[in-house]
Each structure stands twice: as C-alpha cells, then as structure tokens.
C-alpha cells in the first residue's frame, strides 16, 4: 500500500488550494513574470522544523525570484493553524492551507497520522518539494517521509541556477 509518486518530467496535476488571506493557489501554475514555480509541501504548525525551513526559504526568496521561480508553500493545516504558524515565519510568499488527503495522494507525498491529539487533529503531508519548469513539467521532485530529510534550500537554488542557464543544456533527470 503506497502512494503513486509523480514521475520526473510529467505535468503535475492541477491542484487548487485555499490561500491564507483569501483567494486560491494553483499548484503547478506559474504566476506573473515567473517562468518556474516551486511548491513546498510542509507538515504544519505542529512541526518546529517546518517553521525553521520556511524561515530559511523566506531569506532566500529574493534569490529564487531573481532566478524566475515563483515560490509557494502548502500544508493540510486549517486557516487558523496556518495563520498562527505564519506569525513566526512572516513569509513573503503565499501560503496554501487545507491540502486534502486526495490532493496529497495526487502529489504522491507521504501522509502521516498524528501521534496524539496534541500533535495535530488530522492526517498531514510529510515534506515535499516540486519544482516546475516553464514547460509546466516537473523538473525537480523531492519527497520525504520525515521532517529531518529535506533538500538544503541554498543547494537547491544553486541547482536551479545551473539548470536555468541555457549554456548548460541540462535535461530533466530521472526520466528513464
């Protein structure tokens, strides 16, 4: 029994989530002048490592934007929980909430049950990063079943810079 994982080079399913502060976020769709999109799936308010990771992402956000990457983050948390956590993060990127179990399954992320009612109140997504290129294809995918294993955001940015340089002619990897 496992989730279907998204293959490198495919278009990610059209998934729409509610956006903190109103409106919607389309996962896999770039915004405005940004040719690429990066979707960061995080566990939720109960995860201090997520708060730290999203803060690090916020510091690097101007560099991601310079590289043409629209960044968004999403979790299964309610609007209330997401708002509480974002008071600590103060993100300059949009935050999606109420990611449903079917949406998590479409993305192929690992899903965990809470360890206790104190942790959180419903199943939640484990970390995932999806980087979608200008053709709408999944250029980079990283999914983890634990909060301790995530890509270093600085290294990921360097990789995106390398890929986006046309001189490098770098293909989507892992598409065998």
C-alpha positions as CSV (number, residue, x, y, z in Angstrom):
1,X,0.0,0.0,0.0
2,X,1.7,3.2,-1.1
3,X,1.2,6.4,-2.8
4,X,1.7,6.9,-6.5
5,X,4.8,9.0,-6.9
6,X,4.9,11.7,-9.6
7,X,7.5,10.9,-12.3
8,X,10.1,13.5,-13.3
9,X,9.2,15.3,-16.5
10,X,5.4,15.0,-16.1
11,X,2.9,17.8,-15.7
12,X,1.8,18.0,-12.1
13,X,-2.0,17.5,-11.6
14,X,-4.0,20.8,-11.5
15,X,-4.5,21.2,-7.7
16,X,-6.1,24.3,-6.2
17,X,-5.8,25.1,-2.6
18,X,-7.2,28.0,-0.4
19,X,-4.7,30.8,0.1
20,X,-4.1,32.4,3.5
21,X,-5.5,35.9,3.4
22,X,-8.1,34.9,0.7
23,X,-8.1,33.6,-2.9
24,X,-6.7,30.4,-4.3
25,X,-3.3,29.0,-5.2
26,X,-2.9,26.8,-8.3
27,X,-0.2,24.3,-7.7
28,X,1.9,23.8,-10.8
29,X,1.0,27.1,-12.4
30,X,3.4,29.9,-12.5
31,X,2.4,33.4,-11.7
32,X,3.0,36.7,-13.5
33,X,6.5,37.1,-14.9
34,X,7.9,33.9,-13.2
35,X,8.5,31.1,-15.7
36,X,9.0,28.5,-13.0
37,X,7.2,27.5,-9.8
38,X,8.4,25.8,-6.6
39,X,5.8,24.2,-4.4
40,X,6.9,23.4,-0.9
41,X,4.7,21.0,1.0
42,X,5.2,21.2,4.7
43,X,3.8,19.3,7.7
44,X,2.1,22.1,9.6
45,X,2.0,24.2,12.7
46,X,3.0,21.2,14.9
47,X,6.4,21.0,13.2
48,X,9.1,23.3,14.5
49,X,11.5,22.1,11.7
50,X,8.9,23.3,9.2
51,X,8.9,26.8,10.8
52,X,12.7,26.9,10.6
53,X,12.7,25.7,7.0
54,X,10.1,28.2,5.8
55,X,12.0,31.0,7.5
56,X,15.2,29.9,5.6
57,X,13.1,29.9,2.4
58,X,11.9,33.4,3.1
59,X,15.5,34.6,3.5
60,X,16.4,33.1,0.1
61,X,13.2,34.2,-1.6
62,X,14.7,37.2,-3.4
63,X,17.3,35.0,-5.0
64,X,14.6,32.4,-6.0
65,X,12.6,35.3,-7.5
66,X,15.7,36.6,-9.4
67,X,16.1,33.1,-10.9
68,X,12.5,33.3,-12.1
69,X,11.0,30.9,-9.6
70,X,7.6,31.7,-8.0
71,X,7.5,30.1,-4.6
72,X,4.5,28.9,-2.6
73,X,4.1,26.6,0.4
74,X,1.1,24.5,1.4
75,X,0.0,22.2,4.2
76,X,-3.1,20.3,5.5
77,X,-3.5,22.8,8.4
78,X,-6.6,24.8,8.8
79,X,-6.6,28.5,8.1
80,X,-6.4,29.2,11.9
81,X,-3.3,26.9,12.4
82,X,-1.6,28.2,9.3
83,X,-2.1,31.8,10.4
84,X,-0.7,31.0,13.9
85,X,2.4,29.4,12.4
86,X,2.9,32.2,9.9
87,X,3.1,34.8,12.7
88,X,6.5,33.2,13.4
89,X,7.6,32.7,9.7
90,X,6.3,36.1,8.3
91,X,6.6,34.8,4.8
92,X,6.8,37.0,1.7
93,X,5.4,34.1,-0.4
94,X,1.8,32.8,-0.5
95,X,0.7,30.0,1.9
96,X,-1.9,27.4,1.0
97,X,-3.9,25.5,3.5
98,X,-6.4,22.7,3.9
99,X,-4.5,20.4,1.5
100,X,-6.8,17.4,1.4
101,X,-5.8,13.7,1.5
102,X,-6.8,13.1,-2.1
103,X,-4.6,16.1,-3.1
104,X,-1.7,14.7,-1.1
105,X,-2.2,11.4,-2.9
106,X,-2.2,13.2,-6.3
107,X,1.1,14.8,-5.4
108,X,2.5,11.5,-4.1
109,X,3.7,12.8,-0.8
110,X,3.8,10.6,2.3
111,X,0.9,11.1,4.7
112,X,1.1,10.5,8.4
113,X,-1.4,10.2,11.2
114,X,-0.9,12.4,14.2
115,X,0.9,10.7,17.1
116,X,-1.5,12.3,19.5
117,X,-4.3,14.8,19.6
118,X,-1.8,17.3,21.0
119,X,0.4,17.0,17.8
120,X,-2.5,17.8,15.4
121,X,-6.0,16.8,14.6
122,X,-5.9,15.0,11.2
123,X,-3.6,13.2,8.8
124,X,-1.0,15.5,7.3
125,X,1.5,15.6,4.5
126,X,5.2,14.9,5.1
127,X,7.7,17.3,3.3
128,X,7.8,17.5,-0.5
129,X,9.3,20.0,-3.0
130,X,8.1,20.2,-6.5
131,X,10.0,22.5,-9.0
132,X,8.0,23.0,-12.2
133,X,9.8,24.4,-15.3
134,X,8.5,26.9,-17.9
135,X,7.0,24.0,-19.9
136,X,4.9,23.0,-16.9
137,X,6.9,19.9,-16.4
138,X,8.2,18.5,-13.1
139,X,12.0,19.4,-13.3
140,X,12.9,18.6,-9.7
141,X,11.0,16.4,-7.2
142,X,11.9,15.6,-3.6
143,X,9.6,13.8,-1.2
144,X,10.5,12.7,2.3
145,X,8.7,10.6,4.9
146,X,10.2,12.5,7.8
147,X,10.8,16.1,8.7
148,X,14.6,15.6,9.1
149,X,15.3,14.8,5.5
150,X,14.8,17.8,3.2
151,X,16.9,19.4,0.5
152,X,19.1,22.3,1.6
153,X,17.5,25.4,0.1
154,X,20.8,27.0,-0.8
155,X,22.0,23.9,-2.7
156,X,18.6,23.6,-4.4
157,X,18.8,27.2,-5.5
158,X,22.3,26.7,-6.9
159,X,21.0,23.6,-8.9
160,X,18.1,25.7,-10.3
161,X,20.5,28.4,-11.3
162,X,22.6,25.8,-13.1
163,X,19.6,24.2,-14.9
164,X,18.2,27.5,-15.9
165,X,21.5,28.6,-17.6
166,X,20.8,27.7,-21.3
167,X,24.6,27.1,-21.8
168,X,24.4,24.0,-19.6
169,X,21.6,22.3,-21.6
170,X,20.7,20.3,-18.5
171,X,17.9,17.8,-19.0
172,X,15.2,16.6,-16.5
173,X,17.0,13.9,-14.6
174,X,15.4,10.5,-13.5
175,X,13.1,10.3,-16.5
176,X,14.4,6.8,-17.7
